[in-house]
Amino acid sequence: MLYTLIFTILTLSVAPVTAQEAVAPDRFLVAQQRKGAFFGFEEAASFPTPLPSPFFRVLTSVTSRPGFPPFGSVSVDESVAFSGDWSLAFEVDGASIAVAVPTARIPIYPQSEYEVRARVRTAGLARAGASLVVRLHDLDGREIPGTKRESVPVRTNGEWTMLSVRPPTDIQSAADLTFELHLKQDERPDLSGNVWFDEIEVWQLPRMSLTARPISGVTRLPERPTLQASLNDLATGTLTAVLSVFDLDGALRAERREPISRGRTSLVLNFDDLPVGWYRGRLSLLDGETLLAREDQAIAILPESTRNTLTYEAPHFGVSFSDSFEDPAGTELEFASVLRPDYVSVPVWQSGRPARLDSERSRDMDTFVDALHASGIEPVFELSGLPSDLTLQKVGRTNDDVLEMIGRGDPKVLDLLSNWMAQYGDEVSRWRVDSPGRVSALQIDSALGEIDRRTRTFVAAPILELDVDVLGSRSRSDDSDVFETEFLPMRFLGDGFEGPLRTGESSGLLVIDSGRAFQDDRMRATRVARDLVEAWARGVDYLELESPWNQRSGASSLKGLDAVGYVFHMIASRLSARGPEIPVPLGRGLNAFLLKGQSEEPMIVAWATEGSATMELAPEFGSIRITSIDGTTSSLFDDGSPRLIQLDDAPVFLTGFDRKIARFRAEASMTPEFIEASTGVHECTFSLHNPWAEAIEVRLRPVGPASFRFQPMSRRVTIQPGARERVGFEFTFPRTQVDGALDLRLSAEIIGAREQTAQLLVPTSVQASRMALESSWRLSRDAGGRDNGVLVSLSAYNSGTTPLLLEAFCSAVGFAPMRKAMPEILPGETTTRTFFYPGGQDILPGREIVVGLSELESDGYLVRRLAITEDVGSLLVTEPILDDME
């Protein structure tokens, strides 16, 4: 087995029966059953009633609870059901609807874990949603304050989903549980729609927990983490505890099943030999094949740290702490200490939370800041909302916008800001102000002035981070003579890049969304990894990930560092302070960059730009190590031939090669940048750079594409250290050469301190500078409306500055070649010619047609291949479009 699992099982005795149980033994026998209640509405087949027992409709006129008028209807319905034949249906008519069960119907055991589950389906709702409400009551039927719990309202658009709610457990006086099924309206109510509920279950669950040691679940080799599971089952019957470990791909790496009886049980799992990586530990409770409960705990095993010295060069990688940041010495500090990002953003001002610097808070924050600096982590203080200290003082405001309140010059806000900057300005240079609302240009100017007056007094080398739109909304943009504070624009990336960043957007700070917590782990990790390297390659100075730990989505939660946070760290540990030095051509359809850092280990990061691509590693790279985003490393040994590796959009890191030979290959270029689509002789010049400390002699020999003919066949050149030399060639290629991207391949025999050969890959393209071609095909009839076939359309555009005389041509296997002259095309104009292949719908599918344009008064010759799909679909019997000028 790849690794060793050590489990410890400990079963303790059950506590004696309490006096409360002795008073009502029957009641608590019911409460200790695993499934406390089930409502499937199938009794309606025998006893059809609009509202089955024990449900009652909640109406304002009866219960005095506001918001529930007698609008809409509730009834059993046999047309829609999750299982069986019947469900409970709501028909919406502009108001909220609720049904409930009374007290004394679902007894519960005090201080036990319960969960209410309901299947729900909605249709026709635009703003309203269905939800589940659970309440606890005492023996007298009174609702216990603070025990109400409610699910998030949902709209399912005709699909079934499950709502689940767990009421609080530590309620000694709890005796009964009630639940309600709700249709909750928005401020603008839906006037129609339908909701169905089915299979409502009340489960009594063991009290269970799954934790890690250390508490973050993150360790760095040689330290190893531990998983600890604790269960306390008070109900009758036997359960099965399943402790599983999954890797980033969801593959099961280990599983252990143990029967659990009444009492307490503990399980321990040690990760003795697991490799570096991210894992999801999962504790599942099964009653037969029914899943009763589940808890997830993330485990991350990091490689040994190689970070010896601090550096202040871009790019910088950071994480932001959550909005619920309260305890400076808590779990998030442990995460930061282990992950060691370049910086962390901490919300020191939060809505509804105190921020006044009393002695206790100052002491805790001092300890926190000192701990970050001791780990080489820069703190960033974020003012994300108005603290409760200010709201309790009734600071006049219209919203929770800190920037607006500073701009208004509110003295209480400015005094608190001064106190924080005076206290921490020597240790915290970067400050961030959130502005969720629309703030006027004058208020922005005023706020920046107020902040700058305090930063220049209290803060060393101050940097203020603001949303880029806020900075762009100022009434004045020239800060050189006004502010001493440096402004850092912030941008937020949610769905990935769509093309390159515009000019001026490569600097500043980019916050990357970590995605929905319970999407596929590998998919989320790959997306974030791709976003990170894309932003890094564009030269972004600061890259930040929103708190990637302790994620929650509805009733599901993942404790610890999630997969995105792990991958963020693996990438940041390689790219921090090492920007892209130069692109490295390793194949079409992929990006590859050599990292900066002459004193660091040479490294290339590569990824496919769309879908997948083949990376080609020439023999001169030698033996290569490839590391994936999850930390998995494999070796490619040098066998003297090129090695082809299939890449997807997940970045990989290449190490083990010689930096000088990588630079020599990467810096080879050609002039002109593209090859003119024309017949005849072409001239080009290859530029070579010598990255070595001694002069080299290079014999350069073009070797591809195979259809190109170069003269002379090779040339020799001497290049001094650090110098660049140009080598000229002439070449021809056949008239059948299609336009588009291609790679020129050259063999470079290098004689220097040692002799070696490098295979150069120079990306270029064949294209026409004076004309453009658009080609298409469809099924049609001929001009006479008699024969069916394939109609090909060629449109020529004059992209030059002088008139063109062109001829369009088409060639397909099984048909005679066709050519048609075009009238004179003026600059900026387009002309179309069509070619008809009778019976082509039977012959051409799955083949290619060669199409193109030739200049009648010069050697311009543009060729393209037009693919006819295998499945041509239904024959479109329409008139073909006519040639222009016909």
Secondary structure as GFF3:
##gff-version 3
##sequence-region A 1 886
A	DSSP	beta_strand	10	11	.	.	.	ID=ss1
A	DSSP	alpha_helix	19	23	.	.	.	ID=ss2
A	DSSP	alpha_helix	25	31	.	.	.	ID=ss3
A	DSSP	beta_strand	35	39	.	.	.	ID=ss4
A	DSSP	three_ten_helix	42	45	.	.	.	ID=ss5
A	DSSP	beta_strand	56	57	.	.	.	ID=ss6
A	DSSP	alpha_helix	60	63	.	.	.	ID=ss7
A	DSSP	beta_strand	73	77	.	.	.	ID=ss8
A	DSSP	beta_strand	87	91	.	.	.	ID=ss9
A	DSSP	beta_strand	97	100	.	.	.	ID=ss10
A	DSSP	beta_strand	113	123	.	.	.	ID=ss11
A	DSSP	beta_strand	129	137	.	.	.	ID=ss12
A	DSSP	beta_strand	149	150	.	.	.	ID=ss13
A	DSSP	beta_strand	160	165	.	.	.	ID=ss14
A	DSSP	beta_strand	176	184	.	.	.	ID=ss15
A	DSSP	beta_strand	194	205	.	.	.	ID=ss16
A	DSSP	beta_strand	207	213	.	.	.	ID=ss17
A	DSSP	beta_strand	218	220	.	.	.	ID=ss18
A	DSSP	beta_strand	226	233	.	.	.	ID=ss19
A	DSSP	beta_strand	239	247	.	.	.	ID=ss20
A	DSSP	beta_strand	252	260	.	.	.	ID=ss21
A	DSSP	beta_strand	263	270	.	.	.	ID=ss22
A	DSSP	beta_strand	277	287	.	.	.	ID=ss23
A	DSSP	beta_strand	290	302	.	.	.	ID=ss24
A	DSSP	beta_strand	316	320	.	.	.	ID=ss25
A	DSSP	alpha_helix	331	339	.	.	.	ID=ss26
A	DSSP	beta_strand	343	349	.	.	.	ID=ss27
A	DSSP	alpha_helix	359	374	.	.	.	ID=ss28
A	DSSP	beta_strand	378	383	.	.	.	ID=ss29
A	DSSP	alpha_helix	388	391	.	.	.	ID=ss30
A	DSSP	alpha_helix	402	407	.	.	.	ID=ss31
A	DSSP	alpha_helix	411	424	.	.	.	ID=ss32
A	DSSP	beta_strand	430	433	.	.	.	ID=ss33
A	DSSP	alpha_helix	441	458	.	.	.	ID=ss34
A	DSSP	beta_strand	463	467	.	.	.	ID=ss35
A	DSSP	alpha_helix	468	472	.	.	.	ID=ss36
A	DSSP	beta_strand	486	493	.	.	.	ID=ss37
A	DSSP	beta_strand	509	512	.	.	.	ID=ss38
A	DSSP	alpha_helix	521	537	.	.	.	ID=ss39
A	DSSP	beta_strand	542	546	.	.	.	ID=ss40
A	DSSP	beta_strand	549	553	.	.	.	ID=ss41
A	DSSP	beta_strand	556	561	.	.	.	ID=ss42
A	DSSP	alpha_helix	563	575	.	.	.	ID=ss43
A	DSSP	beta_strand	580	583	.	.	.	ID=ss44
A	DSSP	beta_strand	590	595	.	.	.	ID=ss45
A	DSSP	beta_strand	604	608	.	.	.	ID=ss46
A	DSSP	beta_strand	613	617	.	.	.	ID=ss47
A	DSSP	three_ten_helix	619	621	.	.	.	ID=ss48
A	DSSP	beta_strand	624	627	.	.	.	ID=ss49
A	DSSP	beta_strand	633	636	.	.	.	ID=ss50
A	DSSP	beta_strand	643	647	.	.	.	ID=ss51
A	DSSP	beta_strand	652	655	.	.	.	ID=ss52
A	DSSP	alpha_helix	659	666	.	.	.	ID=ss53
A	DSSP	beta_strand	669	671	.	.	.	ID=ss54
A	DSSP	beta_strand	675	676	.	.	.	ID=ss55
A	DSSP	beta_strand	682	689	.	.	.	ID=ss56
A	DSSP	beta_strand	696	704	.	.	.	ID=ss57
A	DSSP	beta_strand	709	711	.	.	.	ID=ss58
A	DSSP	beta_strand	715	719	.	.	.	ID=ss59
A	DSSP	beta_strand	724	732	.	.	.	ID=ss60
A	DSSP	beta_strand	740	751	.	.	.	ID=ss61
A	DSSP	beta_strand	755	767	.	.	.	ID=ss62
A	DSSP	beta_strand	771	781	.	.	.	ID=ss63
A	DSSP	beta_strand	788	798	.	.	.	ID=ss64
A	DSSP	beta_strand	806	811	.	.	.	ID=ss65
A	DSSP	beta_strand	818	821	.	.	.	ID=ss66
A	DSSP	beta_strand	830	838	.	.	.	ID=ss67
A	DSSP	alpha_helix	840	843	.	.	.	ID=ss68
A	DSSP	beta_strand	848	855	.	.	.	ID=ss69
A	DSSP	beta_strand	861	867	.	.	.	ID=ss70
###
